[in-house]
C-alpha cells in the first residue's frame, strides 16, 4: 500500500526541529562573533564555523517544512552535516594543529556533549521514517 | 557574576526542564502553571540583562567577550517565547518536549553568562 510522505515537523519531529533550531542559533551567533572580532586568527576554523551554521539553519528550515522543497533541503543539510562532523572530527583527532580554534565539529562534537555527532543520524533516521512509501 | 540571581535562574531553568520531562512522560499537555513558570524565568532573565548592563562598566570585559555576554543574554530572552510558539501550535508529546529543549537551552545560556562574566 502506498503512503504519502509524513510531516517532518510533527510529533517527534517537532522536538527535533527545536534541537536543530538551538544549534542553528548558537552556531550562527558564534560564527558572527568570531568573524567580527578575530577573523584573521584562524580563518579555516572560522570559515568552517560559518559553513556549519548555514548547515544547521538549512536543516532547521528543511525539517520545519519551510520553503518550496523542504524535504530535499533537509536531506542535503543532514547529509552534509554527517559528512562534515565525520571529516572534521577525524581531521582534528589526527592533526589538532589544523584547526587552532575549536569548531562545533571538532573532536566529533565532544565539546557540545557529542550532540553534533548524534544529530545527523537522528535527522537521517527521521527523514527515512517519514518518507513516502509504495 | 556574583549574587544569587544567576544561580536562582539556573536552578529555575533546570526545574522547568525537569517538570517538562514529567509532562512528556505522562503525556500531559502544557498548562497555565507551566506558562507562569516560564514567565517567571523570562522576568528573571530580563532582570539579569538589566543588572549586567548596569554593572558591565565596572568590570574588565571587552571586544568579543562583551558581545558574547550580551549575545547570550538576548538569546536567553528569546528562547522560551520561540519555544512556546513552536510548541503550542501542536498538541503532541513531541511538541511538549520542545519546551524541555527550550528549558535546557535556557540553563545552558545562564551557565555561559556566569562563565563569561569575569
gemmi code that builds the backbone of each chain (N, CA, C; Angstrom):
import gemmi

chains = {
    "A": [
        ("UNK", (0.849, -1.194, 0.000), (0.000, 0.000, 0.000), (0.882, 1.241, 0.000)),
        ("UNK", (0.594, 2.173, -0.877), (1.434, 3.370, -0.937), (0.940, 4.417, 0.065)),
        ("UNK", (1.857, 5.219, 0.510), (1.529, 6.226, 1.517), (2.327, 7.488, 1.229)),
        ("UNK", (1.686, 8.628, 1.306), (2.399, 9.887, 1.063), (3.384, 10.138, 2.195)),
        ("UNK", (4.369, 10.979, 1.927), (5.357, 11.306, 2.961), (4.664, 11.967, 4.146)),
        ("UNK", (5.084, 11.563, 5.361), (4.528, 12.178, 6.569), (5.241, 13.491, 6.859)),
        ("UNK", (4.601, 14.307, 7.688), (5.209, 15.590, 8.053), (6.482, 15.371, 8.862)),
        ("UNK", (7.540, 16.148, 8.533), (8.783, 16.028, 9.311), (8.776, 16.941, 10.525)),
        ("UNK", (7.762, 17.829, 10.620), (7.772, 18.803, 11.714), (6.706, 18.483, 12.754)),
        ("UNK", (6.173, 17.257, 12.695), (5.098, 16.889, 13.607), (5.572, 15.808, 14.570)),
        ("UNK", (4.945, 15.760, 15.752), (5.309, 14.734, 16.727), (6.764, 14.864, 17.159)),
        ("UNK", (7.473, 13.737, 17.112), (8.891, 13.735, 17.493), (9.684, 14.767, 16.685)),
        ("UNK", (9.267, 14.950, 15.423), (9.947, 15.903, 14.554), (9.929, 17.313, 15.104)),
        ("UNK", (8.874, 17.640, 15.860), (8.759, 18.981, 16.418), (9.900, 19.237, 17.416)),
        ("UNK", (10.193, 18.234, 18.242), (11.291, 18.361, 19.195), (12.631, 18.379, 18.461)),
        ("UNK", (12.737, 17.573, 17.401), (13.989, 17.531, 16.628), (14.272, 18.899, 16.000)),
        ("UNK", (13.221, 19.529, 15.472), (13.376, 20.873, 14.895), (13.852, 21.852, 15.973)),
        ("UNK", (13.330, 21.698, 17.204), (13.742, 22.585, 18.299), (15.228, 22.433, 18.598)),
        ("UNK", (15.709, 21.174, 18.633), (17.139, 20.948, 18.902), (17.980, 21.537, 17.771)),
        ("UNK", (17.565, 21.263, 16.504), (18.288, 21.844, 15.373), (18.237, 23.375, 15.434)),
        ("UNK", (17.111, 23.922, 15.853), (16.970, 25.376, 15.945), (17.944, 25.980, 16.938)),
        ("UNK", (18.105, 25.312, 18.098), (19.061, 25.783, 19.106), (20.474, 25.771, 18.525)),
        ("UNK", (20.812, 24.692, 17.801), (22.139, 24.615, 17.182), (22.308, 25.681, 16.109)),
        ("UNK", (21.264, 25.930, 15.334), (21.334, 26.957, 14.290), (21.587, 28.326, 14.916)),
        ("UNK", (20.844, 28.617, 15.979), (21.002, 29.909, 16.670), (22.409, 30.031, 17.254)),
        ("UNK", (22.855, 28.978, 17.965), (24.156, 29.019, 18.633), (25.295, 29.109, 17.618)),
        ("UNK", (25.228, 28.278, 16.574), (26.318, 28.249, 15.592), (26.388, 29.562, 14.817)),
        ("UNK", (25.220, 30.122, 14.482), (25.203, 31.393, 13.749), (25.788, 32.516, 14.603)),
        ("UNK", (25.358, 32.591, 15.859), (25.844, 33.646, 16.748), (27.345, 33.509, 16.969)),
        ("UNK", (27.784, 32.277, 17.230), (29.201, 32.034, 17.456), (30.028, 32.433, 16.239)),
        ("UNK", (29.545, 32.049, 15.061), (30.262, 32.356, 13.827), (30.349, 33.865, 13.594)),
        ("UNK", (29.254, 34.583, 13.843), (29.249, 36.036, 13.639), (30.241, 36.714, 14.579)),
        ("UNK", (30.276, 36.270, 15.843), (31.210, 36.855, 16.807), (32.651, 36.595, 16.375)),
        ("UNK", (32.938, 35.353, 15.947), (34.291, 35.013, 15.510), (34.709, 35.853, 14.310)),
        ("UNK", (33.822, 35.958, 13.319), (34.177, 36.689, 12.098), (34.309, 38.180, 12.371)),
        ("UNK", (33.497, 38.695, 13.300), (33.503, 40.136, 13.557), (34.687, 40.563, 14.411)),
        ("UNK", (35.157, 39.692, 15.320), (36.157, 40.136, 16.280), (37.559, 39.598, 16.044)),
        ("UNK", (37.685, 38.439, 15.384), (39.029, 37.876, 15.217), (39.146, 37.006, 13.973)),
        ("UNK", (38.626, 37.518, 12.859), (38.571, 36.732, 11.622), (39.952, 36.268, 11.163)),
        ("UNK", (40.979, 37.081, 11.387), (42.304, 36.763, 10.856), (43.044, 35.673, 11.608)),
        ("UNK", (42.612, 35.377, 12.829), (43.384, 34.463, 13.689), (43.390, 33.020, 13.198)),
        ("UNK", (42.232, 32.534, 12.849), (42.126, 31.136, 12.429), (41.100, 31.042, 11.308)),
        ("UNK", (41.468, 31.542, 10.098), (40.482, 31.656, 9.007), (39.789, 30.348, 8.680)),
        ("UNK", (40.547, 29.241, 8.660), (39.942, 27.955, 8.283), (38.887, 27.533, 9.297)),
        ("UNK", (39.228, 27.622, 10.589), (38.284, 27.231, 11.634), (37.034, 28.105, 11.602)),
        ("UNK", (37.214, 29.419, 11.368), (36.062, 30.321, 11.400), (35.197, 30.188, 10.155)),
        ("UNK", (35.856, 29.914, 8.999), (35.080, 29.656, 7.781), (34.236, 28.397, 7.982)),
        ("UNK", (34.839, 27.415, 8.632), (34.138, 26.162, 8.903), (32.956, 26.386, 9.850)),
        ("UNK", (33.156, 27.237, 10.854), (32.061, 27.580, 11.763), (30.894, 28.185, 11.001)),
        ("UNK", (31.212, 29.056, 10.026), (30.166, 29.700, 9.231), (29.419, 28.675, 8.386)),
        ("UNK", (30.171, 27.732, 7.801), (29.545, 26.675, 6.997), (28.631, 25.821, 7.879)),
        ("UNK", (29.136, 25.454, 9.070), (28.338, 24.640, 9.988), (27.049, 25.374, 10.368)),
        ("UNK", (27.160, 26.688, 10.596), (25.980, 27.479, 10.949), (24.944, 27.419, 9.830)),
        ("UNK", (25.396, 27.584, 8.570), (24.478, 27.528, 7.429), (23.806, 26.161, 7.332)),
        ("UNK", (24.589, 25.108, 7.591), (24.051, 23.753, 7.507), (22.949, 23.555, 8.558)),
        ("UNK", (23.169, 24.033, 9.783), (22.154, 23.882, 10.827), (20.909, 24.713, 10.519)),
        ("UNK", (21.106, 25.913, 9.965), (19.951, 26.734, 9.580), (19.149, 26.017, 8.494)),
        ("UNK", (19.866, 25.467, 7.484), (19.191, 24.763, 6.391), (18.441, 23.539, 6.912)),
        ("UNK", (19.076, 22.775, 7.824), (18.434, 21.574, 8.372), (17.180, 21.957, 9.167)),
        ("UNK", (17.281, 23.054, 9.951), (16.131, 23.502, 10.745), (14.969, 23.874, 9.842)),
        ("UNK", (15.250, 24.685, 8.808), (14.192, 25.128, 7.890), (13.597, 23.943, 7.140)),
        ("UNK", (14.467, 23.029, 6.683), (14.000, 21.867, 5.930), (13.088, 20.992, 6.766)),
        ("UNK", (13.539, 20.654, 7.982), (12.739, 19.781, 8.853), (11.464, 20.485, 9.328)),
        ("UNK", (11.518, 21.828, 9.444), (10.337, 22.592, 9.870), (9.376, 22.824, 8.704)),
        ("UNK", (9.744, 22.328, 7.519), (8.923, 22.413, 6.306), (8.679, 23.846, 5.872)),
        ("UNK", (9.767, 24.604, 5.839), (9.736, 25.966, 5.313), (10.375, 25.940, 3.934)),
        ("UNK", (9.783, 26.669, 2.985), (10.380, 26.752, 1.644), (9.738, 25.806, 0.659)),
        ("UNK", (10.152, 25.881, -0.612), (9.494, 25.143, -1.695), (9.696, 23.622, -1.641)),
        ("UNK", (10.917, 23.136, -1.390), (11.104, 21.678, -1.313), (11.893, 21.329, -0.052)),
        ("UNK", (11.209, 21.414, 1.088), (11.883, 21.282, 2.382), (12.530, 19.915, 2.594)),
        ("UNK", (11.893, 18.841, 2.100), (12.458, 17.507, 2.343), (13.820, 17.357, 1.670)),
        ("UNK", (13.915, 17.883, 0.437), (15.191, 17.833, -0.270), (16.238, 18.670, 0.479)),
        ("UNK", (15.841, 19.849, 0.946), (16.749, 20.727, 1.698), (17.238, 20.019, 2.957)),
        ("UNK", (16.303, 19.362, 3.659), (16.658, 18.672, 4.900), (17.631, 17.533, 4.635)),
        ("UNK", (17.356, 16.741, 3.568), (18.258, 15.634, 3.219), (19.660, 16.155, 2.926)),
        ("UNK", (19.738, 17.221, 2.114), (21.042, 17.783, 1.753), (21.770, 18.274, 3.008)),
        ("UNK", (21.034, 18.940, 3.897), (21.664, 19.526, 5.083), (22.153, 18.455, 6.051)),
        ("UNK", (21.311, 17.465, 6.369), (21.751, 16.450, 7.336), (22.837, 15.557, 6.731)),
        ("UNK", (22.773, 15.345, 5.390), (23.827, 14.580, 4.723), (25.165, 15.305, 4.827)),
        ("UNK", (25.148, 16.600, 4.511), (26.350, 17.424, 4.611), (26.852, 17.450, 6.052)),
        ("UNK", (25.909, 17.527, 6.978), (26.242, 17.585, 8.403), (26.973, 16.312, 8.824)),
        ("UNK", (26.468, 15.160, 8.380), (27.104, 13.889, 8.740), (28.525, 13.816, 8.181)),
        ("UNK", (28.669, 14.155, 6.874), (29.996, 14.151, 6.256), (30.908, 15.145, 6.994)),
        ("UNK", (30.364, 16.327, 7.309), (31.147, 17.369, 7.972), (31.658, 16.948, 9.330)),
        ("UNK", (30.778, 16.408, 10.160), (31.202, 16.061, 11.527), (32.180, 14.888, 11.505)),
        ("UNK", (31.992, 13.943, 10.574), (32.920, 12.805, 10.490), (34.281, 13.252, 9.958)),
        ("UNK", (34.266, 14.108, 8.915), (35.524, 14.575, 8.322), (36.295, 15.460, 9.291)),
        ("UNK", (35.630, 16.501, 9.794), (36.299, 17.442, 10.694), (36.699, 16.748, 11.999)),
        ("UNK", (35.832, 15.880, 12.489), (36.153, 15.144, 13.701), (37.419, 14.329, 13.536)),
        ("UNK", (37.514, 13.599, 12.405), (38.693, 12.783, 12.150), (39.941, 13.653, 11.989)),
        ("UNK", (39.808, 14.742, 11.208), (40.961, 15.626, 10.980), (41.481, 16.216, 12.289)),
        ("UNK", (40.578, 16.629, 13.174), (41.019, 17.274, 14.418), (41.663, 16.267, 15.367)),
        ("UNK", (41.242, 15.007, 15.259), (41.867, 13.986, 16.105), (43.261, 13.634, 15.559)),
        ("UNK", (43.358, 13.515, 14.222), (44.629, 13.144, 13.594), (45.637, 14.292, 13.660)),
        ("UNK", (45.177, 15.523, 13.359), (46.087, 16.667, 13.293), (45.465, 17.889, 13.985)),
        ("UNK", (45.602, 17.993, 15.311), (44.975, 19.078, 16.070), (45.440, 20.472, 15.635)),
        ("UNK", (46.618, 20.556, 14.980), (47.154, 21.861, 14.570), (46.333, 22.493, 13.450)),
        ("UNK", (45.609, 21.650, 12.721), (44.896, 22.120, 11.535), (43.860, 23.187, 11.888)),
        ("UNK", (43.181, 23.016, 13.012), (42.160, 23.976, 13.439), (42.533, 24.529, 14.816)),
        ("UNK", (43.252, 25.651, 14.843), (43.740, 26.178, 16.122), (42.607, 26.587, 17.083)),
        ("UNK", (41.469, 26.990, 16.554), (40.349, 27.327, 17.433), (39.232, 26.308, 17.206)),
        ("UNK", (38.543, 25.943, 18.270), (37.556, 24.871, 18.183), (36.378, 25.259, 17.301)),
        ("UNK", (35.847, 24.287, 16.567), (34.591, 24.466, 15.854), (33.594, 23.474, 16.454)),
        ("UNK", (32.354, 23.613, 16.060), (31.306, 22.766, 16.611), (31.552, 21.285, 16.278)),
        ("UNK", (32.283, 21.033, 15.167), (32.504, 19.643, 14.740), (33.851, 19.097, 15.201)),
        ("UNK", (34.677, 19.903, 15.900), (35.977, 19.422, 16.368), (35.790, 18.245, 17.319)),
        ("UNK", (36.684, 17.257, 17.211), (36.622, 16.059, 18.069), (35.228, 15.436, 18.064)),
        ("UNK", (34.619, 15.383, 16.876), (33.272, 14.804, 16.699), (32.211, 15.476, 17.578)),
        ("UNK", (32.432, 16.762, 17.899), (31.420, 17.476, 18.681), (31.459, 17.168, 20.161)),
        ("UNK", (32.610, 16.672, 20.660), (32.728, 16.320, 22.075), (32.464, 17.534, 22.979)),
        ("UNK", (32.850, 18.732, 22.489), (32.656, 19.950, 23.278), (31.191, 20.331, 23.429)),
        ("UNK", (30.333, 19.724, 22.646), (28.889, 20.010, 22.721), (28.132, 18.744, 23.119)),
        ("UNK", (28.747, 17.982, 24.013), (28.082, 16.784, 24.524), (27.818, 15.736, 23.448)),
        ("UNK", (28.638, 15.682, 22.409), (28.516, 14.709, 21.306), (27.244, 14.899, 20.489)),
        ("UNK", (26.433, 15.887, 20.830), (25.181, 16.094, 20.084), (25.416, 16.303, 18.587)),
        ("UNK", (26.474, 17.072, 18.195), (26.705, 17.250, 16.753), (26.938, 15.937, 16.012)),
        ("UNK", (27.417, 14.910, 16.711), (27.624, 13.604, 16.081), (26.311, 12.819, 16.035)),
        ("UNK", (25.515, 12.933, 17.074), (24.272, 12.169, 17.168), (23.187, 12.754, 16.246)),
        ("UNK", (23.129, 14.090, 16.191), (22.046, 14.761, 15.451), (21.864, 14.310, 14.002)),
        ("UNK", (22.946, 14.261, 13.180), (22.708, 13.864, 11.787), (22.131, 12.458, 11.657)),
        ("UNK", (22.530, 11.546, 12.543), (21.965, 10.187, 12.499), (20.471, 10.216, 12.821)),
        ("UNK", (20.108, 10.997, 13.847), (18.692, 11.127, 14.192), (17.930, 11.780, 13.040)),
        ("UNK", (18.541, 12.826, 12.461), (17.905, 13.531, 11.346), (17.647, 12.616, 10.163)),
        ("UNK", (18.653, 11.820, 9.792), (18.513, 10.897, 8.655), (17.471, 9.823, 8.971)),
        ("UNK", (17.521, 9.302, 10.205), (16.544, 8.283, 10.598), (15.124, 8.841, 10.524)),
        ("UNK", (14.956, 10.100, 10.937), (13.630, 10.719, 10.936), (13.133, 10.960, 9.522)),
        ("UNK", (14.027, 11.434, 8.635), (13.638, 11.665, 7.235), (13.268, 10.334, 6.580)),
        ("UNK", (13.994, 9.266, 6.917), (13.714, 7.937, 6.380), (12.369, 7.435, 6.901)),
        ("UNK", (12.141, 7.627, 8.186), (10.913, 7.163, 8.832), (9.670, 7.844, 8.248)),
        ("UNK", (9.799, 9.131, 7.876), (8.638, 9.891, 7.404), (8.531, 9.919, 5.881)),
        ("UNK", (9.376, 9.151, 5.175), (9.395, 9.209, 3.700), (8.098, 8.647, 3.101)),
        ("UNK", (7.891, 8.983, 1.824), (6.753, 8.393, 1.099), (7.075, 6.931, 0.795)),
        ("UNK", (6.078, 6.061, 0.922), (6.312, 4.629, 0.672), (5.368, 4.110, -0.390)),
        ("UNK", (5.859, 3.105, -1.156), (4.933, 2.497, -2.114), (4.958, 0.976, -2.022)),
    ],
    "B": [
        ("UNK", (29.370, 36.103, 37.495), (28.596, 37.178, 38.125), (28.250, 36.750, 39.560)),
        ("UNK", (28.549, 37.616, 40.531), (28.250, 37.238, 41.915), (26.785, 37.557, 42.246)),
        ("UNK", (26.380, 37.241, 43.461), (24.978, 37.412, 43.828), (24.191, 36.172, 43.446)),
        ("UNK", (23.015, 36.015, 44.055), (22.240, 34.775, 43.879), (21.459, 34.699, 42.564)),
        ("UNK", (21.295, 35.830, 41.857), (20.389, 35.848, 40.702), (20.708, 34.805, 39.617)),
        ("UNK", (21.969, 34.733, 39.120), (22.229, 33.736, 38.071), (21.966, 32.310, 38.536)),
        ("UNK", (22.325, 32.037, 39.797), (22.138, 30.690, 40.330), (20.652, 30.346, 40.443)),
        ("UNK", (19.862, 31.313, 40.928), (18.406, 31.119, 41.021), (17.832, 30.841, 39.635)),
        ("UNK", (18.302, 31.610, 38.659), (17.813, 31.455, 37.289), (18.191, 30.085, 36.710)),
        ("UNK", (19.417, 29.660, 37.014), (19.890, 28.352, 36.539), (19.031, 27.227, 37.133)),
        ("UNK", (18.813, 27.282, 38.449), (18.015, 26.248, 39.114), (16.583, 26.257, 38.582)),
        ("UNK", (16.031, 27.464, 38.393), (14.661, 27.577, 37.883), (14.554, 26.967, 36.482)),
        ("UNK", (15.546, 27.232, 35.633), (15.515, 26.696, 34.264), (15.593, 25.168, 34.268)),
        ("UNK", (16.449, 24.630, 35.161), (16.584, 23.172, 35.233), (15.314, 22.533, 35.796)),
        ("UNK", (14.695, 23.206, 36.790), (13.432, 22.700, 37.340), (12.345, 22.711, 36.273)),
        ("UNK", (12.349, 23.773, 35.465), (11.383, 23.878, 34.365), (11.559, 22.702, 33.395)),
        ("UNK", (12.833, 22.430, 33.028), (13.106, 21.309, 32.119), (12.691, 19.981, 32.756)),
        ("UNK", (12.954, 19.842, 34.061), (12.595, 18.597, 34.756), (11.071, 18.427, 34.803)),
        ("UNK", (10.365, 19.536, 35.059), (8.895, 19.483, 35.076), (8.378, 19.043, 33.705)),
        ("UNK", (9.011, 19.566, 32.653), (8.589, 19.196, 31.301), (8.835, 17.721, 31.018)),
        ("UNK", (9.918, 17.193, 31.579), (10.200, 15.767, 31.396), (9.045, 14.945, 31.975)),
        ("UNK", (8.550, 15.347, 33.144), (7.409, 14.663, 33.761), (6.182, 14.774, 32.854)),
        ("UNK", (5.952, 15.977, 32.309), (4.807, 16.178, 31.414), (4.918, 15.266, 30.180)),
        ("UNK", (6.146, 15.169, 29.629), (6.341, 14.343, 28.430), (6.085, 12.871, 28.761)),
        ("UNK", (6.621, 12.424, 29.897), (6.463, 11.019, 30.289), (4.988, 10.684, 30.508)),
        ("UNK", (4.261, 11.584, 31.183), (2.847, 11.341, 31.476), (1.940, 11.706, 30.303)),
        ("UNK", (2.554, 12.246, 29.228), (1.807, 12.707, 28.058), (0.739, 13.747, 28.441)),
        ("UNK", (1.132, 14.691, 29.266), (0.223, 15.790, 29.643), (0.502, 16.998, 28.765)),
        ("UNK", (-0.536, 17.734, 28.407), (-0.313, 18.938, 27.601), (0.081, 20.095, 28.517)),
        ("UNK", (0.909, 21.009, 28.015), (1.327, 22.164, 28.823), (0.114, 22.952, 29.323)),
        ("UNK", (0.184, 23.462, 30.568), (-0.948, 24.183, 31.149), (-0.514, 25.585, 31.587)),
        ("UNK", (-1.446, 26.284, 32.234), (-1.165, 27.668, 32.647), (-0.054, 27.731, 33.695)),
        ("UNK", (0.054, 26.698, 34.523), (1.117, 26.669, 35.529), (2.496, 26.736, 34.884)),
        ("UNK", (2.680, 25.934, 33.813), (3.958, 25.942, 33.097), (4.212, 27.296, 32.451)),
        ("UNK", (3.158, 27.873, 31.908), (3.304, 29.178, 31.258), (3.729, 30.231, 32.289)),
        ("UNK", (3.134, 30.158, 33.498), (3.506, 31.081, 34.567), (4.955, 30.892, 34.990)),
        ("UNK", (5.363, 29.620, 35.102), (6.738, 29.280, 35.446), (7.690, 29.901, 34.413)),
        ("UNK", (7.353, 29.724, 33.133), (8.182, 30.274, 32.054), (8.224, 31.803, 32.127)),
        ("UNK", (7.089, 32.408, 32.462), (7.040, 33.873, 32.564), (7.957, 34.364, 33.681)),
        ("UNK", (8.000, 33.597, 34.785), (8.897, 33.941, 35.901), (10.363, 33.882, 35.440)),
        ("UNK", (10.720, 32.806, 34.731), (12.092, 32.663, 34.218), (12.417, 33.816, 33.269)),
        ("UNK", (11.442, 34.144, 32.439), (11.613, 35.231, 31.470), (11.872, 36.561, 32.198)),
        ("UNK", (11.094, 36.812, 33.251), (11.252, 38.060, 34.014), (12.625, 38.104, 34.688)),
        ("UNK", (13.059, 36.978, 35.273), (14.368, 36.924, 35.923), (15.493, 37.158, 34.910)),
        ("UNK", (15.315, 36.607, 33.702), (16.332, 36.798, 32.658), (16.433, 38.272, 32.280)),
        ("UNK", (15.273, 38.934, 32.217), (15.249, 40.361, 31.891), (15.977, 41.161, 32.981)),
        ("UNK", (15.737, 40.792, 34.259), (16.426, 41.454, 35.374), (17.933, 41.233, 35.249)),
        ("UNK", (18.325, 39.998, 34.917), (19.755, 39.682, 34.764), (20.385, 40.540, 33.669)),
        ("UNK", (19.647, 40.708, 32.563), (20.140, 41.535, 31.452), (20.352, 42.976, 31.919)),
        ("UNK", (19.380, 43.509, 32.679), (19.477, 44.893, 33.160), (20.643, 45.027, 34.144)),
        ("UNK", (20.762, 44.073, 35.069), (21.849, 44.102, 36.051), (23.206, 44.064, 35.330)),
        ("UNK", (23.314, 43.192, 34.335), (24.568, 43.078, 33.584), (24.880, 44.386, 32.858)),
        ("UNK", (23.848, 44.996, 32.271), (24.054, 46.242, 31.531), (24.499, 47.372, 32.462)),
        ("UNK", (23.948, 47.386, 33.685), (24.294, 48.437, 34.643), (25.712, 48.251, 35.178)),
        ("UNK", (26.078, 46.986, 35.433), (27.350, 46.725, 36.100), (28.513, 46.455, 35.157)),
        ("UNK", (28.252, 46.371, 33.862), (29.302, 45.962, 32.929), (30.440, 46.988, 32.860)),
        ("UNK", (30.109, 48.266, 33.173), (31.137, 49.306, 33.145), (32.188, 49.129, 34.225)),
        ("UNK", (31.839, 48.428, 35.309), (32.753, 48.276, 36.446), (33.698, 47.092, 36.309)),
        ("UNK", (33.475, 46.248, 35.304), (34.315, 45.050, 35.206), (35.153, 45.083, 33.939)),
        ("UNK", (36.156, 44.212, 33.900), (37.066, 44.165, 32.772), (36.537, 43.198, 31.714)),
        ("UNK", (35.779, 43.738, 30.801), (35.192, 42.926, 29.728), (35.275, 43.738, 28.450)),
        ("UNK", (35.836, 43.146, 27.396), (35.945, 43.948, 26.181), (35.756, 43.093, 24.934)),
        ("UNK", (35.545, 43.770, 23.815), (35.501, 43.141, 22.492), (34.599, 41.932, 22.407)),
        ("UNK", (35.196, 40.816, 21.997), (34.442, 39.606, 21.736), (33.679, 39.101, 22.949)),
        ("UNK", (34.308, 39.213, 24.142), (33.647, 38.682, 25.339), (32.419, 39.498, 25.711)),
        ("UNK", (32.495, 40.806, 25.447), (31.346, 41.674, 25.731), (30.177, 41.326, 24.808)),
        ("UNK", (30.503, 41.173, 23.505), (29.479, 40.795, 22.524), (28.889, 39.436, 22.898)),
        ("UNK", (29.773, 38.506, 23.302), (29.325, 37.165, 23.669), (28.360, 37.218, 24.844)),
        ("UNK", (28.717, 38.000, 25.879), (27.874, 38.101, 27.078), (26.458, 38.557, 26.729)),
        ("UNK", (26.375, 39.663, 25.978), (25.038, 40.175, 25.680), (24.335, 39.338, 24.620)),
        ("UNK", (25.114, 38.655, 23.780), (24.515, 37.706, 22.842), (23.767, 36.616, 23.592)),
        ("UNK", (24.411, 36.071, 24.631), (23.776, 35.027, 25.432), (22.564, 35.565, 26.181)),
        ("UNK", (22.690, 36.792, 26.713), (21.571, 37.361, 27.480), (20.346, 37.601, 26.589)),
        ("UNK", (20.591, 38.082, 25.366), (19.475, 38.292, 24.436), (18.889, 36.941, 24.012)),
        ("UNK", (19.769, 35.955, 23.770), (19.292, 34.610, 23.427), (18.402, 34.077, 24.545)),
        ("UNK", (18.801, 34.363, 25.806), (18.018, 33.916, 26.955), (16.617, 34.514, 26.978)),
        ("UNK", (16.460, 35.693, 26.355), (15.140, 36.325, 26.317), (14.240, 35.743, 25.236)),
        ("UNK", (14.835, 35.235, 24.149), (14.003, 34.789, 23.023), (13.723, 33.281, 23.031)),
        ("UNK", (14.547, 32.502, 23.742), (14.419, 31.041, 23.691), (13.032, 30.545, 24.089)),
        ("UNK", (12.557, 30.967, 25.270), (11.271, 30.449, 25.757), (10.079, 30.927, 24.916)),
        ("UNK", (10.015, 32.231, 24.534), (8.898, 32.644, 23.668), (8.854, 31.878, 22.350)),
        ("UNK", (10.017, 31.701, 21.711), (10.039, 30.951, 20.448), (9.644, 29.496, 20.707)),
        ("UNK", (10.168, 28.937, 21.811), (9.833, 27.559, 22.168), (8.334, 27.376, 22.348)),
        ("UNK", (7.692, 28.310, 23.062), (6.243, 28.212, 23.278), (5.477, 28.346, 21.967)),
        ("UNK", (5.914, 29.299, 21.112), (5.222, 29.493, 19.834), (5.287, 28.214, 18.997)),
        ("UNK", (6.462, 27.596, 18.964), (6.653, 26.389, 18.163), (5.921, 25.200, 18.791)),
        ("UNK", (5.911, 25.153, 20.114), (5.319, 24.013, 20.819), (3.789, 24.042, 20.787)),
        ("UNK", (3.198, 25.211, 21.056), (1.744, 25.273, 21.251), (0.960, 25.168, 19.946)),
        ("UNK", (1.679, 25.228, 18.805), (0.986, 25.084, 17.529), (0.517, 23.646, 17.314)),
        ("UNK", (0.980, 22.738, 18.163), (0.592, 21.338, 18.004), (0.402, 20.718, 19.384)),
        ("UNK", (-0.500, 19.761, 19.488), (-0.675, 19.048, 20.751), (-0.159, 17.631, 20.589)),
        ("UNK", (1.060, 17.400, 21.031), (1.634, 16.056, 20.974), (2.770, 15.985, 21.977)),
        ("UNK", (3.222, 14.758, 22.253), (4.358, 14.575, 23.156), (5.582, 15.332, 22.655)),
        ("UNK", (5.827, 15.211, 21.343), (6.983, 15.873, 20.743), (6.920, 17.381, 20.929)),
        ("UNK", (5.710, 17.930, 20.782), (5.532, 19.375, 20.932), (5.807, 19.795, 22.378)),
        ("UNK", (5.396, 18.960, 23.341), (5.679, 19.261, 24.752), (7.182, 19.186, 25.014)),
        ("UNK", (7.836, 18.218, 24.353), (9.282, 18.055, 24.527), (10.051, 19.278, 24.033)),
        ("UNK", (9.450, 20.034, 23.097), (10.085, 21.270, 22.609), (10.380, 22.206, 23.790)),
        ("UNK", (9.442, 22.279, 24.733), (9.624, 23.174, 25.891), (10.753, 22.686, 26.786)),
        ("UNK", (10.937, 21.368, 26.855), (12.048, 20.821, 27.634), (13.378, 21.230, 26.987)),
        ("UNK", (13.433, 21.148, 25.667), (14.634, 21.582, 24.945), (14.904, 23.059, 25.235)),
        ("UNK", (13.841, 23.875, 25.201), (13.997, 25.307, 25.463), (14.505, 25.550, 26.885)),
        ("UNK", (13.986, 24.792, 27.861), (14.418, 24.942, 29.254), (15.889, 24.582, 29.439)),
        ("UNK", (16.321, 23.486, 28.795), (17.729, 23.077, 28.886), (18.632, 24.111, 28.215)),
        ("UNK", (18.186, 24.628, 27.059), (18.975, 25.653, 26.367), (19.081, 26.909, 27.234)),
        ("UNK", (17.986, 27.228, 27.930), (17.970, 28.389, 28.835), (19.002, 28.199, 29.949)),
        ("UNK", (19.040, 26.998, 30.527), (20.014, 26.701, 31.584), (21.438, 26.840, 31.043)),
        ("UNK", (21.658, 26.351, 29.816), (22.986, 26.440, 29.204), (23.402, 27.908, 29.020)),
        ("UNK", (22.445, 28.722, 28.582), (22.717, 30.152, 28.385), (23.154, 30.801, 29.702)),
        ("UNK", (22.463, 30.459, 30.802), (22.798, 31.044, 32.109), (24.200, 30.610, 32.541)),
        ("UNK", (24.526, 29.329, 32.322), (25.871, 28.839, 32.666), (26.931, 29.625, 31.889)),
        ("UNK", (26.677, 29.847, 30.605), (27.643, 30.582, 29.773), (27.783, 32.029, 30.245)),
        ("UNK", (26.667, 32.651, 30.639), (26.724, 34.035, 31.162), (27.607, 34.063, 32.407)),
        ("UNK", (27.430, 33.062, 33.293), (28.240, 33.007, 34.523), (29.717, 32.813, 34.192)),
        ("UNK", (30.011, 32.039, 33.132), (31.413, 31.784, 32.763), (32.057, 33.011, 32.116)),
        ("UNK", (31.300, 33.705, 31.278), (31.873, 34.832, 30.529), (32.094, 36.032, 31.451)),
        ("UNK", (31.190, 36.208, 32.434), (31.340, 37.326, 33.374), (32.636, 37.140, 34.168)),
        ("UNK", (33.505, 38.171, 34.208), (34.830, 37.986, 34.822), (34.787, 37.822, 36.347)),
    ],
}
model = gemmi.Model(1)
for chain_id, residues in chains.items():
    chain = gemmi.Chain(chain_id)
    for i, (resn, *xyz) in enumerate(residues, 1):
        res = gemmi.Residue()
        res.name, res.seqid = resn, gemmi.SeqId(i, " ")
        for name, pos in zip(("N", "CA", "C"), xyz):
            atom = gemmi.Atom()
            atom.name, atom.element = name, gemmi.Element(name[0])
            atom.pos, atom.b_iso = gemmi.Position(*pos), 0.0
            res.add_atom(atom)
        chain.add_residue(res)
    model.add_chain(chain)
structure = gemmi.Structure()
structure.add_model(model)
structure.setup_entities()
